Amino acid sequence: QVQLVESGGGLVQAGGSLRLSCAASGSRFAINAMGWYRQAPGKQRELVAAISSGGNSIEPDSLKGRFTISRDNAKNTMYLQMNNLKPEDTAVYYCAARYDYQLRPPWDYWGRGTQVTVSS
């Protein structure tokens, strides 16, 4: 059974930075697509960024320039560097993974999430 474990969340002041990690374990096959989603209270879960094992990535235009996704295939770990954080970035951040290369739902696995809180 594949497990995705997020870490790196916390409380930060506006303008600060955080680096999230998502470690994948237990897979017998290569996980070729991984993604970050977030869900704020009262809102739908939304895509933050997604990346393939080959390095192709996507992210919404609204987050470009502040958030950077990356992964270390050898470590089965994905990262999200978040800079210039804003209060509206406050949400639970989830890691998702799927075996093929599609950077979109449906995802095969989800992590439990890590809370990011940005104070003004």
Buried (B, 14 or more C-beta within 10 A) or exposed (E): EBEBBBBBBEEBEEEBEBBBBBBBEEBEEEBBBBBBBBBBEEEEBEBBBBBBBEEEBEBEEEBEEBBBBBBEBEEBBBBBBBEEBEEEBBBBBBBBBBBEEEBEEEBBBBBEBBEBBBEE
